[in-house]
Amino acid sequence: MARLLLGAAIALLAGVSFLLGPLAEAYDPLDPNGNITIKWDITQWTPDGYVAVVTIYNYQKYRHIQAPGWNLGWAWAKKEIFWSMVGGQATEQGDCSAFKGNIPHCCKREPKIVDLVPGTPYNMQFGNCCKGGVLTSWVQDPVNAVASFQITVGHSGTSNRTVKAPKNFTLRAPGPGYSCGLAQEVKPPTRFISLDGRRTTQAHATWNVTCTYSQFAAQRSPTCCVSLSSFYNETIVNCPKCACGCQNKRPGSCVEGNLPYLESVVNGPGKSNLTPLKSLWYDLSGLA
């Protein structure tokens, strides 16, 4: 029970300082400062690695994470594995055939982590876990906007000089749309306050990763688009994907100017060859 309460207290007390973290590449106009922050606290060194508490904070105003919940991934910087885990689980164990006796929880180079479901046995729980990956927004319900799990990492560094942060973080919540930045070292590291408030401890190292949402990243192929065709053309140009989302493109790069379908009305057939309806449109457009 103490471990669960401690995890919950850590998440709420330490999380406030990360509310205004750096933004990643994506952008949501409805919530420009909203983000999901992943905090990686190394709390203990072990003979071949460390123990870390990983906490996910949903600092978005409007976006909840609904079932089937969040899915967090990363790539190890070295050849790390994790021996054990509480409060979450890797979706795949990977190839652990090189190990005899004590088999790691996960040996994959790029693990994917999900939350545990409600009703998980007590010995597998950690503070703020076991919600099936569902998180509310921080504004509406900060207590349920946090998820945490604990991992024991092996085959890694055993000091601040030899340990390396994971890279290439990915987040699905539950679908695509989130872009995550690089892990940034936080100084000073997270400080933890005991349940009775009389003692403070400090993490050995803390990394902070910020993930932001973008509608363009969530939906690469738009459900609506603009078809570009000349009025005089009998055919319709197929809607290009970028007609609704030309991000990071130079102006005019979506459509090739020499396409016959986009011939200007100025160079059209002339009013004398038009039907009455097209002739009216020609007059209204100011080209007569």
C-alpha positions as CSV (number, residue, x, y, z in Angstrom):
1,M,0.0,0.0,0.0
2,A,2.9,2.4,0.8
3,R,4.4,1.8,-2.6
4,L,1.2,2.7,-4.3
5,L,0.7,5.9,-2.3
6,L,4.3,6.9,-2.7
7,G,4.0,6.6,-6.5
8,A,0.8,8.7,-6.5
9,A,2.4,11.4,-4.3
10,I,5.6,11.5,-6.5
11,A,3.6,11.9,-9.7
12,L,1.5,14.8,-8.4
13,L,4.2,16.7,-6.5
14,A,6.9,16.3,-9.0
15,G,4.7,16.8,-12.1
16,V,3.8,20.4,-11.5
17,S,7.3,21.6,-12.4
18,F,7.1,20.1,-15.9
19,L,3.8,21.7,-16.9
20,L,5.6,24.2,-19.1
21,G,8.0,21.9,-20.8
22,P,9.5,22.6,-24.3
23,L,7.2,21.9,-27.2
24,A,7.9,19.2,-29.7
25,E,7.5,19.6,-33.5
26,A,3.8,19.1,-33.7
27,Y,1.2,21.8,-33.0
28,D,-2.4,21.8,-32.0
29,P,-4.1,25.2,-32.6
30,L,-6.9,24.3,-30.1
31,D,-4.4,23.8,-27.3
32,P,-1.1,25.4,-28.3
33,N,0.6,24.9,-25.0
34,G,-0.8,21.4,-24.3
35,N,1.4,18.4,-24.3
36,I,2.0,15.0,-22.8
37,T,5.2,14.9,-20.8
38,I,7.1,11.7,-20.1
39,K,9.4,11.9,-17.0
40,W,12.1,9.3,-16.5
41,D,13.6,9.3,-13.0
42,I,16.5,7.0,-12.1
43,T,15.9,6.3,-8.4
44,Q,18.5,3.5,-7.7
45,W,21.6,2.0,-9.2
46,T,22.0,-1.8,-9.6
47,P,25.0,-4.0,-10.3
48,D,24.3,-3.8,-14.1
49,G,21.9,-0.8,-14.5
50,Y,19.3,1.0,-12.6
51,V,15.7,1.3,-11.4
52,A,13.6,4.0,-12.9
53,V,10.1,5.4,-12.4
54,V,8.5,6.5,-15.7
55,T,5.6,8.9,-15.4
56,I,3.2,10.1,-18.1
57,Y,1.5,13.5,-17.5
58,N,-1.4,14.5,-19.8
59,Y,-1.1,18.3,-19.7
60,Q,-3.6,18.8,-22.5
61,K,-6.7,20.9,-21.8
62,Y,-9.2,19.0,-23.9
63,R,-7.8,15.7,-25.1
64,H,-8.3,12.6,-23.0
65,I,-6.7,9.3,-23.7
66,Q,-9.5,6.8,-24.2
67,A,-9.5,3.0,-24.3
68,P,-7.5,1.0,-25.3
69,G,-5.2,3.6,-23.8
70,W,-1.7,4.9,-24.3
71,N,1.2,3.0,-25.9
72,L,4.7,4.3,-25.2
73,G,7.8,3.3,-27.1
74,W,11.4,4.2,-27.4
75,A,14.8,2.9,-28.7
76,W,17.5,2.0,-26.3
77,A,20.8,3.9,-26.6
78,K,22.9,0.8,-26.0
79,K,22.0,-2.8,-25.6
80,E,19.7,-2.4,-22.6
81,I,17.1,-4.8,-21.5
82,F,14.7,-4.6,-18.5
83,W,14.7,-7.4,-16.0
84,S,11.4,-6.6,-14.4
85,M,8.5,-4.2,-14.4
86,V,5.6,-3.2,-12.3
87,G,2.7,-0.9,-13.2
88,G,2.9,-1.7,-16.9
89,Q,4.1,-4.3,-19.3
90,A,5.9,-4.6,-22.6
91,T,3.7,-5.8,-25.5
92,E,6.4,-8.2,-26.6
93,Q,9.2,-10.0,-24.8
94,G,11.5,-10.2,-27.8
95,D,14.4,-12.7,-28.2
96,C,15.8,-13.5,-24.7
97,S,17.3,-16.8,-25.7
98,A,20.8,-15.6,-24.7
99,F,19.7,-15.6,-21.0
100,K,19.6,-18.6,-18.8
101,G,17.9,-18.9,-15.5
102,N,16.7,-15.3,-14.9
103,I,14.8,-14.3,-18.0
104,P,14.3,-10.6,-18.6
105,H,10.8,-9.1,-18.9
106,C,11.8,-7.6,-22.3
107,C,14.8,-7.9,-24.6
108,K,13.5,-5.8,-27.6
109,R,15.7,-3.0,-28.9
110,E,12.6,-0.9,-29.3
111,P,10.1,-1.9,-26.6
112,K,6.4,-0.8,-26.6
113,I,4.8,-0.3,-23.2
114,V,1.1,-0.4,-22.2
115,D,-0.7,0.1,-18.9
116,L,-2.1,-2.7,-16.9
117,V,-5.9,-3.1,-16.5
118,P,-8.0,-2.5,-13.4
119,G,-8.0,-5.5,-11.1
120,T,-4.3,-6.3,-11.7
121,P,-2.8,-8.3,-8.8
122,Y,-1.4,-6.1,-6.0
123,N,2.2,-7.3,-6.4
124,M,2.2,-6.0,-10.1
125,Q,0.8,-2.6,-9.3
126,F,2.6,0.8,-9.0
127,G,1.2,4.2,-8.1
128,N,-1.1,5.7,-10.8
129,C,-1.1,2.5,-12.7
130,C,-3.7,0.0,-13.9
131,K,-6.3,2.3,-15.6
132,G,-6.1,0.4,-18.9
133,G,-4.2,3.3,-20.3
134,V,-7.0,5.8,-19.9
135,L,-6.1,9.3,-18.8
136,T,-8.2,12.4,-18.3
137,S,-6.9,15.9,-19.1
138,W,-4.9,17.8,-16.4
139,V,-7.3,20.7,-16.3
140,Q,-10.4,18.5,-15.7
141,D,-9.0,15.8,-13.3
142,P,-5.2,16.0,-12.5
143,V,-5.3,12.9,-10.3
144,N,-6.4,10.7,-13.2
145,A,-4.2,12.6,-15.7
146,V,-1.1,10.7,-14.6
147,A,0.2,7.2,-15.2
148,S,3.4,5.6,-13.8
149,F,5.3,2.4,-14.0
150,Q,8.7,1.2,-12.6
151,I,11.3,-0.7,-14.6
152,T,14.6,-2.4,-13.6
153,V,17.0,-1.8,-16.5
154,G,20.1,-4.0,-17.1
155,H,23.1,-3.9,-19.4
156,S,23.3,-0.1,-19.1
157,G,25.4,2.4,-17.4
158,T,25.7,2.3,-13.6
159,S,26.5,6.0,-13.0
160,N,25.5,9.4,-14.3
161,R,28.6,9.4,-16.6
162,T,27.9,6.0,-18.2
163,V,24.1,5.9,-18.4
164,K,22.4,7.1,-21.6
165,A,18.8,8.2,-22.1
166,P,16.6,6.3,-24.4
167,K,15.9,7.9,-27.8
168,N,13.2,8.0,-30.6
169,F,10.3,8.1,-28.2
170,T,6.9,7.4,-29.7
171,L,3.4,7.8,-28.2
172,R,0.1,6.5,-29.5
173,A,-2.9,7.6,-27.5
174,P,-4.4,5.3,-28.7
175,G,-3.9,6.3,-32.3
176,P,-1.3,8.4,-34.1
177,G,-0.9,12.2,-33.9
178,Y,1.8,12.7,-31.3
179,S,5.4,13.8,-32.1
180,C,7.9,13.4,-29.3
181,G,11.1,15.4,-28.8
182,L,14.5,14.4,-27.6
183,A,15.0,13.4,-23.9
184,Q,16.3,16.4,-22.1
185,E,18.3,16.1,-18.8
186,V,16.6,18.0,-16.0
187,K,18.7,19.7,-13.4
188,P,18.3,19.5,-10.5
189,P,16.7,16.0,-10.7
190,T,13.3,15.3,-9.3
191,R,12.9,15.5,-5.5
192,F,10.5,13.2,-3.7
193,I,8.7,14.0,-0.5
194,S,7.8,11.2,1.9
195,L,4.2,10.5,2.8
196,D,4.6,12.1,6.2
197,G,6.3,15.2,4.6
198,R,9.3,15.0,6.9
199,R,11.9,13.7,4.5
200,T,13.0,14.6,0.9
201,T,15.0,12.3,-1.4
202,Q,16.3,13.0,-4.9
203,A,16.5,11.0,-8.1
204,H,20.0,10.2,-9.4
205,A,19.1,11.5,-12.8
206,T,15.9,12.8,-14.5
207,W,15.1,13.1,-18.2
208,N,12.1,14.9,-19.6
209,V,10.4,14.1,-23.0
210,T,7.6,16.3,-24.4
211,C,5.1,15.0,-26.9
212,T,2.6,17.3,-28.7
213,Y,-0.4,16.6,-30.8
214,S,-1.0,17.5,-34.4
215,Q,-4.1,16.9,-36.5
216,F,-1.9,16.6,-39.6
217,A,0.1,13.9,-38.0
218,A,-3.0,12.1,-36.8
219,Q,-4.6,12.0,-40.3
220,R,-2.1,11.9,-43.1
221,S,-4.8,11.3,-45.7
222,P,-7.6,14.0,-45.3
223,T,-11.2,13.1,-45.2
224,C,-12.1,16.2,-47.1
225,C,-10.1,17.9,-49.9
226,V,-10.3,20.6,-52.5
227,S,-10.4,19.5,-56.2
228,L,-8.6,22.0,-58.4
229,S,-10.0,22.2,-62.0
230,S,-10.6,24.8,-64.6
231,F,-14.3,25.7,-65.1
232,Y,-14.0,24.9,-68.8
233,N,-12.6,21.5,-68.4
234,E,-14.9,18.6,-68.7
235,T,-12.7,16.4,-66.4
236,I,-12.0,16.9,-62.7
237,V,-8.6,16.7,-61.2
238,N,-8.2,14.0,-58.6
239,C,-7.8,15.5,-55.2
240,P,-4.1,15.5,-54.2
241,K,-3.4,14.6,-50.6
242,C,-1.6,17.9,-49.9
243,A,-4.6,20.0,-51.0
244,C,-5.7,19.8,-47.4
245,G,-2.4,19.7,-45.6
246,C,0.7,21.1,-47.4
247,Q,2.8,21.5,-44.3
248,N,6.4,22.5,-44.7
249,K,6.0,22.9,-48.5
250,R,6.9,25.9,-50.6
251,P,3.8,27.8,-51.8
252,G,2.4,26.4,-55.0
253,S,4.2,23.1,-54.8
254,C,1.0,21.0,-54.5
255,V,0.0,21.5,-58.1
256,E,2.1,21.4,-61.2
257,G,1.4,24.6,-63.2
258,N,1.6,22.9,-66.6
259,L,-1.3,20.5,-66.0
260,P,-3.8,20.9,-68.8
261,Y,-6.7,20.4,-66.3
262,L,-5.7,23.7,-64.6
263,E,-5.6,25.9,-67.7
264,S,-6.6,29.4,-66.7
265,V,-10.0,30.6,-67.7
266,V,-8.2,33.6,-69.2
267,N,-6.8,31.2,-71.8
268,G,-10.1,29.4,-72.1
269,P,-12.1,29.0,-75.3
270,G,-13.5,32.5,-75.3
271,K,-17.1,33.7,-74.6
272,S,-18.3,33.2,-78.1
273,N,-18.0,29.4,-77.8
274,L,-19.7,29.1,-74.4
275,T,-23.0,27.8,-73.4
276,P,-25.5,30.3,-71.9
277,L,-24.6,29.1,-68.3
278,K,-20.9,29.2,-68.9
279,S,-21.3,32.6,-70.5
280,L,-23.1,34.0,-67.4
281,W,-20.3,32.6,-65.2
282,Y,-17.7,34.3,-67.5
283,D,-19.5,37.6,-67.1
284,L,-19.8,37.3,-63.4
285,S,-16.2,36.5,-63.0
286,G,-15.2,39.8,-64.6
287,L,-13.4,38.2,-67.5
288,A,-15.8,39.4,-70.2
